[in-house]
Amino acid sequence: MRCAKAPRTSRVDRQRVVALTQRDRDLMTLVGLCRYLALPQAARELFPNADRARRRVRALFNAGYVQLTLTSGSEPNLISLSRLGLATIQSLVPRELGERLALGGPLRLASVPHRLAITDVRLYAARLGELRGAPLTRWSLAGGDLGHERGLTALHLCPDGLAEFRSASRVRYVAAEVDCSTESLRVLESKLMKYGEARAAHLIDELWIVVIGGSERCRHLRSLVERTGLAGWAIVMAHQHVVVRPVTPPGT
């Protein structure tokens, strides 16, 4: 007879994790940086398949290192660090990195798809930086320090994500907007005009517009980019582009 499965967010008294592997450390670090990570995202970045990811995350959960949040019966669990997990991983990584790790914090269920898509862009940026030999050295969310430093706040611009890529020869800044098809084209046009000012002032080197929606929405946004004179600088791409591995550059 098969034993009943434990509830998805309830710990069971099973074998505890005795020693954290390097992949466990990498996973806990990534979760601490992103605050919340969906199981498919963890599988895509660190595991050979979803089943291996699920089993290892469950082991870390049973050991008390991570928390699992269920958003709906049909959606995957969200992974965040527990207080034990945060303290443990901070003791295992360099201090500068450890200071950037945090617990999940408050979560609005309505914002989860947008938030996870922003995380997808962040993970894509990290992989793209590796591919180009210009690592992602900083990532800031809307209202973060990097946006203030670049002077975007003065233009009333708050990108969903702002990436800093650093190579031996230069530093590049890329802003990212995740479009959920909820803003009107008129509002987006006004936002793009502000991005045009940021471009002219050399505050940002490139803009990515990642679309959660159909091809028609992508076409509308590409037309809008052309109309505002940002073609070739602002790149519209479907959300699917940022979750495919291995990564390919924007616009390909």
N, C-alpha and C positions, 0 to 999 in steps of 0.2 A: 504494500500500500504506500502511495506517495504521501509524504508529509505535507501538510498545508503550508503554503508560503507565508512568511511573515509580512505584515503590513509594510508598505513601501517606505514609511517614515517612522517605523518602530524598531528599536534595537532588539536584538535577540542575544541570548547568552551562548555565543559560539566561540570558536577559537579566536583569541585576540591577536592583533598584529604585534609580533614580538620585536621585529626590527624593521624600520622604514627603509625601503629600497630607494635607489636614486630616482626612479620614476615616481615613487610616492612623494618624494621631496619636490620634484618638478611639478607634480600635480597640485600639491598643497600651496606651492609658491604661486602658481598660475591662478588658483582660486583666490588666494589672498590679494593678488593684484587686481583681479576682475571683480572681486566681492561675491559675485554669483556666476556660476558656470553651469550650463546645461550638460547633461550626460553625453549627448551626441557631440558637443564641442570638445569635451575631454577625450572622448574616443578618437575623434578626428586628429587631434593634435599629439596624443601621447600613446595610443594603443593600436594594436594591429586590427582590432575589431571591436564592435560594440559590446559583445558578450564579455570579453576580457575586461573591458572598462567597467561594466556593471558589477562584475564580481569583486574587482579590487576596490571600487568605491564603496561597495557594501561592507567589505572588510574594514576599511578605514572608518566607516560610520559605526559599525559595531564596536570598534576600539575607542570611539569617542573623539576622533580627530576631526571629523567633518559633520555638518548638519545637512539634512535633506529636507527640501521644501517641495511639497506637492501643490502645483498650481491648478491642475484639473486631472480627472481620471484618464484622459487621453494624451496628456502632455508628459514629457520626461521630467524627472526630478531635477530640481535646481540644487547645486552643491555649494555650500559655503563653509567656512572654517568655524569650528567650535572654539571656545576660549582655550581649551587644552591644545587644539590643533594650532591655533595662532601662536601660543607661547612656545610650542614645540618647534615649529618651523622657524620662528624668529631666532631660536637658539642655534639653528643649524645653518643659517645663511649669513652672508656678510651683513654688518649692521646697517649699512646704507640701504640695502635691499629690504631688510627686515622692517625698517621704519615705514616702508611703502605698503606693507601688507596690513590688512584690516579684516574685521568681521563683516558679515553681509550687510547689516543695518536694515532700516525700514524698506519694505518692498510693496509697491502698489501693483496689484495683479494686472490692472489694465495697461500698465507700462511695460510689462515683461517682454512682449514680442519686440518692441522697439529697443529695449535695453539689451536683449540678447543679440539683436542685429548689430548694435554698436560694438558689442564684444566680438562678433564675427569679423567686423572691419579691423578691430585692433589685432586680432590673431592673424588676419591676412597681412596687415602692415608689417608685423614681426617677421613673417615668412618671406615677404617680398624684400624686406631689408636684408635678410640673409642671402637671398638670391642675388641681389645687386651689390653685395659687399659693402653696404651702408646700413649698419644695424639700427633698429628702432631703439633710440636711447631714452626717449621720454614719450609719454602718452597722457593727454589731459582731456577730461570730459568737459562738458559745457560749464562755463564759469570757473574753470580751473586756472591754476597759476600760469600755465604756459600761454593761455589766451591773453591774460593781463600783460605778461612780459612782451608779447608780440604787438601789443597796442590794439588788439581787436576790440577790446571793451569800449574804447573811445569811439569806434565805429558802430557800436551796438550790435556786434557780431558775437554769437556764442555757438561755434560749431559743435555738433554732437561729439566729435572727436578731433583732436589736434595732435599730429604726429611730428616728432623730431627725428630725422634720420641723419646720422653723422658718419662721414667717411674721412679718409685721410686728407682729402682736399677741400671738403666743404660741408656745410650743414644745410639741410633742406627741411622746409616746413610744409606739411600737407594737411589741409583741413578736410574733414569728412562730414557729410550730411546724410542721414538715413531718411529716405522719403517713404512714408507709409500711406501715401495717397490721401492724406487728410487735409493738407494745406491747398488752398486755391492757387492756380497759376499766377494770379495777380500778386498774391503774397510772396510767392517764390521769386517772381520777377524783381520785386523790391529787394529781397534778400540778395539776389544775384548782383544787383546794382551795387550793393554795399561790398560784396566780394570783389567787384571790379575796382573799387577804391582801394581795397587791401592789396590787390594785385599791383595797381599803379604805384603804391607806396612800398612795394617789395616786402610786404609783411608775410605773405604766403607764396610758396612756389607752385602750388597746385591745389585743385579742389576736386574731391571725389564726391559724386552724388550717387549713393547706393539705393536702388529702388526696390522696395518690397511691393510688387504689383506686376501687372502684365506688360507685354511689349508695347501696348498702346501708350501707357504712362511713360515709358522710356522714350518713345518717339516724341511725345509732347515736351518732355524736359530737354531733349536734345535740340528741339526747335527753339525752345526758350533760351538755351545757352547760346545758340547762334545769334538770336535776335539781340541779346545783351552784349555781344561782342566778346564772349569768353570761350569760343570754340577753340579746342586744342589745349586750353588751360584748365577748364572745368570739364571733367570726364564723367559721363553718365554710364553707369553699369548696373546690370541686374544683380540682385542679392546673391543669386546662384554663383556669380563669378567669384565672389570672395570666399565661398565655402568649398570650392573644388581644390583638391590637392593632387599633384603639385601645383603651386600657384603660377599664374601667368600675369604679366604686367597689365595695368589698366588700359583699356582701349584695344586689347588684342582679342 
